[in-house]
Amino acid sequence: MAVLVTPFDLNFDFNGSDRAGIDEGTVRAFLAGELGPEALPDPQWGPLGKEVFERTYAREVPDGHGGTRKETWAETVRRVVLGNLAYAPETLLPDEDVRLFRLIYSLRAIPAGRHLWVTGVPEVSHFSRNCYVAGYGRRLSDHFAYLAARLFEGGGVGANYSADLRSVTPPVVAKVDVRITCSPSHPDVDAVRQAAGEAFVEQPSPGVRTITVEDSREGWVATWARLIDLSAEPGPHHVVLDVSGLRPYGAPLQRFGGKASGPAPFARAAVAMAGILAGATGRCLSGLETMSIDHEIAASVIAGGSRRSARLALMHWRDPEIFDFISCKADQMSHWSANISVEIDAEFRSALAGGDPHATAVFEAVTTGMARNGEPGLIDTALASETEPEPLRACNPCAEAFLATDPVDGAGEACNLGQVDLDAFGTDMDGATEAVELMARFLYRSTLNPHPDPAARRIEARNRRIGVGIMGVQGWAAAHGYKLSELPSSPELLDKLTQLRLAARRAADGLADRLGTPRSVKVTAVAPTGTISNLRGTTPGPHPVFARYFIRRVRFAAHDPAWERLASEGYEVVDDIYADATKVVAFPMRDSVLDRHPAELIEQADEVPVDKFLDIVAAVQATFCGGTDGQAVSATARIPAGMSPSELARALAPRLGRLKGATVFPDVSRALPPLEAISVERYEELSAKAGGALAIGDSNTGCVGGACPVR
């Protein structure tokens, strides 16, 4: 069988003046609904792009026959473009609708997944922000309610659990005895009974306060908040939570899509929260206890079994709990809903350089954890705050956006992201500049669509923070004749990255001034991009490809005849060692980047040492995210399995002060991995056995550690 996956459709001219290959009249007719999607050329999907789009971002729409079907990419882009332009129609540039449609349709620039999913959908369009931070307020529940509400919207939430920030919250003064009840006729009553354990009651006792949980995300959040606040009021308190009205597992979620998780996760979280709060009676919650409640919330935010939450937990390096924090995920079973990072600052850098025992011990513990399983990371809030209007102590889950919190109620700011694929433009600086400018205007317009939460809305209206990002940096460097590792020493590339940052600032400021609204405090941020980079088949941010040539392993049920056919055609097939009655087929692949650039200019991940990769991140940080315009670069350095903590420390320590964040992930050696790097000789050998099949793949894996929500 000859497997042929074309990474880029030749209907699109990479460097020509007509950068999307669709004439203006066709675009205008399609935007007006006068032509169907079939009138447009095929999108420039990456090897996995169409599958990722249909699985992740295509909404269900009426099929005209009483049923539904999936949106096409053209329909999604039209919805997103027209929805965004409607926020400020009086400010449009000449042909901005056509130019923006062409740009996104050709996948040369793509707004973040949240924009793709909700922009232009009236009932949920206000929830287009990716991620948030949650601070602390004067009510004990402020932090938890805000975090829960944002997670339920499908966003990610970062939080700093340091003692000095949590000191504004009241102590726990009373135990709350929580019981759970559910109607015997509810389809999930057995699951609720199991989740609640000894807290389950068939009937509430006479006189005990009963709270009926409303069947909505607001109902879940309000009930949890009431439970938490009761613990800060003199008691004791006895409460029965009636979950009979919550929709059963698998029921459709109308506004955000997906399937309901049923009442059992709510019950499990409520009982667990009560237990954590009871353990803190007579004092304030500790940082790890606060994290544990947040984890229970995040664990329950599940739609039909799909993870929809993402968190980042920070703690200051001088916090009394810092060593417990650093080791809290050592077994990989606790706090799995969050990535963790240690907050450092200028004092830490100075103390570490001076041999301070505590700073040294913290750094050794961090690098030991990094070398073992990739956590914790390091976040330098002092460096990130240098050009901010106010000191910032928290960031979004992937740490490219540092965000403000409200000192009264703890509500947090949102990030607002979009990406430009530099590889799509090669040496066409004019095209890349136009793409950055259009994306900056797109993102600024989205801030005009107010978030329903008044505190979040207030912060965004003040800061108008946006984050134009870049991906495909490796291919872009290759188009200029450079390897990725040579970027930090190339004045040409560094100057162009600076010019692109200034283009984002110029475009955002121009739109703000036209509207008479505040200029954006920041305009650039480089996110890991996750599934967004998969749509086009480009590299996330400044990452190299995983491998030029690789094996992609696909699992088939033993009763599926497909694996037998593939085996007969020469593909290697073995029994799965992790699952019974399962076969594993090895497909030899060549990364699609080699269709665009010479192999000698493309380094794969294991050829870029950690120190070199951190230099690349620092260079992009100083240019594209530099000056007073940029936020941070989120990128994860891969290290070989078995690298010693001391070796890692020697690479990392000299670069502190140039990196706002640093994360690494060790390569894990295990049998039958989903992706395995191979030599070109091995690729040719395996391909020959399969009849000379040409398989063009995408070896990018998106966010290491799974931090980002898929949409």
Sequence and secondary structure as in RCSB ss.txt:
>XXXX:A:sequence
MAVLVTPFDLNFDFNGSDRAGIDEGTVRAFLAGELGPEALPDPQWGPLGKEVFERTYAREVPDGHGGTRKETWAE
TVRRVVLGNLAYAPETLLPDEDVRLFRLIYSLRAIPAGRHLWVTGVPEVSHFSRNCYVAGYGRRLSDHFAYLAAR
LFEGGGVGANYSADLRSVTPPVVAKVDVRITCSPSHPDVDAVRQAAGEAFVEQPSPGVRTITVEDSREGWVATWA
RLIDLSAEPGPHHVVLDVSGLRPYGAPLQRFGGKASGPAPFARAAVAMAGILAGATGRCLSGLETMSIDHEIAAS
VIAGGSRRSARLALMHWRDPEIFDFISCKADQMSHWSANISVEIDAEFRSALAGGDPHATAVFEAVTTGMARNGE
PGLIDTALASETEPEPLRACNPCAEAFLATDPVDGAGEACNLGQVDLDAFGTDMDGATEAVELMARFLYRSTLNP
HPDPAARRIEARNRRIGVGIMGVQGWAAAHGYKLSELPSSPELLDKLTQLRLAARRAADGLADRLGTPRSVKVTA
VAPTGTISNLRGTTPGPHPVFARYFIRRVRFAAHDPAWERLASEGYEVVDDIYADATKVVAFPMRDSVLDRHPAE
LIEQADEVPVDKFLDIVAAVQATFCGGTDGQAVSATARIPAGMSPSELARALAPRLGRLKGATVFPDVSRALPPL
EAISVERYEELSAKAGGALAIGDSNTGCVGGACPVR
>XXXX:A:secstr
      SS TTS SSSSSTT   HHHHHHHHTTSS GGGS      TTHHHHHHHHT  EEE SSSSEEE  HHH
HHHHHHHHHHTTSGGG  TTHHHHHHHHHHTTSEEE HHHHHHTT TTTGGG   EEE    SSTHHHHHHHHHH
HHTT EEEEE  HHHHTTS  B S EEEEEE  TTSTTHHHHHHHHGGGB SS  TT EEEE  SSHHHHHHHHH
HHHHHTTSSS EEEEEE TTS  TT B TTT SB   HHHHHHHHHHHHHHHHHTTTB   HHHHHHHHHHHHHH
 EETTEE   EEEEEETT TTHHHHHTTTTTSSTTTTEEEEEEE HHHHHHHHTT HHHHHHHHHHHHHHHHHS 
 EEEEHHHHHTTSSS    B TTSS B  B TTT  B B  EEEEEGGGTTT HHHHHHHHHHHHHHHHHHTTS 
 SSHHHHHHHHHH   EEEEE HHHHHHHTT  GGGGGG HHHHHHHHHHHHHHHHHHHHHHHHHT    S  EE
E   THHHHHHT   TT  BS SEEEEEEEEETT HHHHHHHHTT EEEE SSSTTEEEEEEEEEEGGGGTS GG
G  BGGGS HHHHHHHHHHHHHHTT TTTEEEE  EEEE TT  HHHHHHHHGGGBTTBSEEEEEE    SS SE
EE  HHHHHHHHHHTTS   EE     STTS S   
